[in-house]
Amino acid sequence: MHRHGITLSCFLYCCLLLPALPLQATPKIAVAANFFVPMQQLVADYAALGGERPQLLSGSTGKLYTQIIHGLPVDAFFAADSERPAKLETQGRTMGRFTYALGRLVLASSQARLVDGNDNVLSTGGFEHLALANPRLAPYGFAAKQTLEALGLLRKLKERLVYGENIAQTWQYVISGNAELGLVALSQWLQWRERSSGSHWLIPAHLHQPIAQQAVILHRGVEIQAFMAFIQSPAGRERIAALGYDLPEKQF
């Protein structure tokens, strides 16, 4: 990590220059389900630099947003879209907003030869169930619905669709075999592929709206400022890219 010239002491020094920031012993962060495992890795990287490990709470972006506006005591929110962070900003609840990752969607199966690198299996119907996250709550589910619409398959496959509350539950349907296919996050597929076989198709980005994943700071403090600086540092961005996300242009 130090080859990038980024150290935790630099983060903390810069934050301490800001005069009215209350100390935070343990930041609390709400994280969209698709980014929970990557966030655990980022927290481990941060802790290895000597930082305080934030407490993490995971769920669908929609559900976390609702909990936040009803008083969920968290210091930052890593959503899977830009809509909810923008709403929080409009409501005057935020102290900073940025895009930390651009999500990618995949059609995945735990069966080694079911998906052959394109949408043929969806068109031919050689399966019983296709899992996707709830489009009303989960941005990856909304992108999955848009993909099926763009392929002209949403109505045809309607009776075969099964919905997870969030992308983490949707992924469980796939790896358990309860659904032969699932439209899930590339990051989930990459983590699982290291241990198991299967098949997948990386969904072309033009088939759905960009999955711009944004984060907001909800309560200012030294530790949360330092952690957010790490997320946007070269080391943090490098880790996010390695975990299956495209990167936005640097915003600072």
Buried (B, 14 or more C-beta within 10 A) or exposed (E): BEEEEBBBEEBBEEBEEEEEBEEBEEBBBBBBBBBBBBBBBBBEBBEEBEBBBBEBBBBBBBBBBBBBEEEBEBBBBBBBBBBBBBBBBEEEBBBBBBBBBBBBBBBBBBBEEBBEEEBEBBEEEEBEBBBBBBBEBBBBBBBBBBBBEBBEBBEEBEEBBBBBBBBBBBBBBBBEEEBBBBBBBBBBBBBBEEEEEBBBBEBEBEBBEBBBBBBBBBBBBBBBBBBBBBBBBEBBBBBBEEBBBBEBEEEE
